[in-house]
């Protein structure tokens, strides 16, 4: 029922935009509401061949500014959580990167361009938990916690999708960071529009109907 409503709305709304996300999926903004208490945002994330155009695996581990929850609509997602600690070792391989947006993320959570700026804070990190999230299940990410999410593909499943929600009223932190190679000073991500958006949405719809 949920997907049927979304699919119909995409078909009716010619202004629906799909972008290449920084974490290896296509993203479509669905809903955004802001008030004096904070904001809520919903996005559709789709993983398939070609969706990793903007993805750099060296920067896959990241945290969010606010509480997030994800519902797996189709397929499976492998979500990994990490713990970090600051190190004074100047030869450490990893550093924290600050995400610089065109405008503050509290004002617009859906922006096309961002810059990752090395903070000079070297860290160590280790995996603390890993879960395979199946279709119809939900996983949560607390504000400031580090994680990475990847799709689980096989010979039968070529496309995965989730509904991703941000809710700053349930939790907010001043800074969200990405873990990356310490030798890099900064890098830019441009979330380009996807020209074949309708074809991708139709492919997902066919997969979910079969």
N, C-alpha and C positions, 0 to 999 in steps of 0.2 A: 504493500500500500504506500509506504513512504517513498520508495523509488518511483512508483507510477506517478505520484504527484510531482516529484522533482523532474522527471522526464517530460511530462506534459508542460511544466513551466518553462523548461529550456526550449521546447519546441515553439512555445508562444512568444518567448522573449528573444527577439533578434539581437538585443544588446548584451546578452550574456557573454561574458569574456572568459576565455581560458588562457592561462599563462603557464610557462615553464617554471616550476618551483625550484628552489635551491636544493631541496633534499631528494631529488630524483623522481618527482611525480608532477603531473599536471594539476593545476589548481583552478577552481572556479569559485569566486566569492558568491555566496548565496544570500546572506543576511548580515546586516550590521546595525546595531542599535546603541546609541550613546545617550547617557543622562548624567546627572550630577554625581551619581554613585559610581560610575564607571561605564564599561561597554560590554556587549556580547556580540560575538561574530561567529558565523557559520561558513564553512567552506567545504566543497567537495574535492577530495584528492583522488586522482586516478594514476595508478602505476601500470605501465605497459612498455613494450619495446619502443625506444625513442624518447621516453619521458625523462631520461637521465641526462638530457642535453646540458643542463646547467649544473649538474651534480658533480662535486669534487669530493671523493671519498675521504680525503684528508680532513675535511671539515664536517663530517657527518654527525659528530657528537655535539649537542647543543642544549641550551636551556631556553625556557620561555619566560617572558615577562609576567605572564599571568597564568592562572589555573587553566588547564586544557583537558578535554575529554574527547575520545575518538570512538566512533561506532563503525565496525567493519561491515560494510554493506555487501561486499562480494569478495571471495577469496580468503587469504590469510595474511596476517602481518606479524613479523617478528620484531618485538619491541625489547630493546636492551637498555637497562638502567646502569648508571655509573656513579661512583664516588670519586671525589677529587681532593687533593691536598696541595697546598703551595709548597714549592721547594726553592731553596737558595742555590741549588746547583745550576750554574750558568750554562752547563752543557746539556741540560734537560731537552728532550726532543719536542716537548709540547708546551704551548703557551695559551693563555686566555685571549680571545679576540672579542673586542667590543663591536656591537652592530650599530653602525651609524646610518640613520635613515634620512630621507629628504625632509620629512617632518616628523615630530615626535610620534612614536608608535601608539601612545595613548590617544592621539588624535586620528590616526589612520593606520589600522592594522594590515591593510592590503596596499602595499606599495611595490612599485616595479623595480626600483633600484636601491641597493644597499651596499655599504662598504664595510668589510671586516678589517678592523684596525687592531694590530697587535698591541696589547697593553703593557708588554714587558714583564708580565707576571708568569713565571714558569711554574708548571704544575706536573703532578703525577696523577694518573687516574687508573681505576680498575673496575672491571665489571662486577656489579653487585647483584644483578638479577636479569633473567631473560625469560620472556614468555612468548609463546606462539598464540596469537589471538585469532580465533576462528570467526567465520561469518556469523553475524548476529550478536557478537560479544563486544564489550566495551572495555577500554583501558583508559586510565587516568594519568596525567602528568602534572605534578604539583609545580607551582611557580618556582623557578630557580633550580629545579632538579635537572640533572643531565641525562639525556637519553638519545637513542637513535632508533629509527623505525625503517624497516625494509620490507618489501613485498616478498611473499613466498610463492614462487612460480614453479610449475611442473609441466609435463607434456599435455595435461588436460586444462590447466588454468594459465591463460596468457594475459589476463588483465585483472587487476584488483582495484577496489574502491573503498574509501572511508568517508564518513561525515565527521569533520573535525570542528570542535567548538572551543572558542576562547571565552572565558568569563572572568573579567577583572574583579567583579564583586566577590567572587569566591576565593580570590588570592591574587596578590600583586607584589612584585618586587621592582626595585628601581632600575636594575640592570639585567639584561639577558646576555649571555656569553656563548661563544662557540669555541671549541677546542681545535687548535690547528698547529701546524709545524712552527716551531719557534724561530726558524731562520727566515720566515716570510714576514715582512713588515705590514703589508696590507694587500687586499684583493677586493675586486668589485664583482657584484652579481647583478645582472640585468635579467629580469623575468620577462622575456619576450612573449608577445601574444602567440597563440597557437592557431595556425590558419585552418587546420583540419579538425576544429573543435566538434562540429556536428558529426563527422564520421566517427570520432572517438567515442562520443556519447552514444551514438547508435550501436557501436560495437559492444559497449558495456551493456546496453539494454538487451541486445541479442544474447549475450552470455548469461545474463540474469534470468532471461525467459526460458532458456534451454535446460 
